[in-house]
Amino acid sequence: MPSLAAFQQDFLRRIDSPQIRTGPLAVYRNTALLGTITAIADNFPTVAQIIGDDAMEAVAGDYVMAC
């Protein structure tokens, strides 16, 4: 049985893969992406107010996908 750290690293590697668009792991990947995008928007409220929510979501999404 793998250690917890090994399990977590393997899980992260699997959900971090852009090939996961559907299937059982996609829900975890999508939740992580949405949480990251929301955190970026919440930490830059003035930018979100200036450019609008839709543009902020797009910019944050582009940033998350580039990282």
Secondary structure by P-SEA (a helix, b strand, c coil): cccaaaaaaaaaaaaaccccccccaaaaaaaaaaaaaaaaaaacaaaaaaccaaaaaaaaaaaaaac
